[in-house]
Amino acid sequence: MAKVTDHESETLEFKKTLSEKDTAAETIVGFANQKGGILYFGIENDRNSIGMQGLTEKTIRDLEQYYYSNIEPKLIFSITKVNFG
């Protein structure tokens, strides 16, 4: 299990699973209202990278659509798959 070196901050947030997408939406809005930021899924609060088993391009597109449909005003953002370790 890889360990992420940075700690959560005003511009960096970790979410363990995609089931946290609603609280992640709140984080995204907070980033948009401040300096911007980076949100990682598949990382625990203690910075252990647990990964995202079965993450597909369709899952990423569905997540993008979820945020695009549920955040107002519309934001410019990107979702990218990143490998740690």
N, C-alpha and C positions, 0 to 999 in steps of 0.2 A: 504494500500500500504506500503510495507516494505521499509526501507531506508538502503542502503548499507553504512557501516561505513567508508570505505576507500575512498580516493579521487583518481582520475586518476593520473597516474604517468608514469615514463619510463617503468614500468613493469605491469601496469594495465590500461586497456582501456574498455570503455563502448560503446555499440552500442544499439540503441533503437529497431531496427527490423532487420530481416534477409535481408531486401531489401538493407541493408548497407554491404552486403557480399563483394563487391568489395573494398570498403575502408578498410574493416576488413582484406582483403588479404594483403593490404599494411602494416597494423599494424602487422600482423603475420610475414611478411618478416622483418620488423624493429625489432621485438622481436628476431627473429633468428639471426640477425646481431649484437645483443647486449647481454644482460644478460638473455634473455628469458622473458616470461611474461604470463599474464592471460588476456583473452578477454572474456567479458560477453556480451551476447545479452539479450535484454529485460530489460535493465537498461538505464534510461535517464542520461544525463550529470550532472544533479543535484542530482544524486544518488538514485532517486526513482525507485524502482523495479516495472515495469509495467507488467512483465511476458511475456510469449510466448504462447498465446492461440493456442491450437491444435498442439503443438510440439510433433511429433511422432518419433519413432526410425527410420522410413524411412526418415524423414526430416533430422535427424542427419546424417544418412548414405549418403544422397544426398549432404549435405554440406561438409562432409569429402571428397567425390569424387570430388566435385567442386574444393576444395583447392588442392587436390592431383593432379588434372589435370592441374591446372592453375598456380602453383607456381614451379619455377625452381631455383636452384636445388631442388630436392624432400626433404621434411622435415619430421621429425618424430614429430607428434603432436597427441593430443587426444581431442575429443569433449565429454563433459560430461554434462548431465542435472543436474542442481543444483537448489534446492528450497530455496528461501529466505522467511523469515517471519514466 
